[in-house]
Amino acid sequence: MKNTLMTLELLLQILGMYCYLEKMCISEVLEETYHFEQNLRKQNDDKGEPLRSILNEIDAKEYLINNSKKYKIPRNEI
């Protein structure tokens, strides 16, 4: 049952992201996907808010910077 709920939550999150793809730029899609992966990994879950969110935002920004050439992210989106 737990796996079914996790799969359903994952599906709902993906569908929610899909609804916004048309309005989002590449960096936003990559960043939100990265945050989704951070949540699956429970990254910084041992930290309280707002520290957890701040650390995850910094990590996501570093990810975008380090992968800007790979994904051809326009400079104005970094």
Sequence and secondary structure as in RCSB ss.txt:
>XXXX:A:sequence
MKNTLMTLELLLQILGMYCYLEKMCISEVLEETYHFEQNLRKQNDDKGEPLRSILNEIDAKEYLINNSKKYKIPR
NEI
>XXXX:A:secstr
 HHHHHHHHHHHHHHHHHHHHTT  HHHHHHHHHHHHHHHHTTTTTS TTHHHHHHHHHHHHHHHHTTTTTT  G
GG 
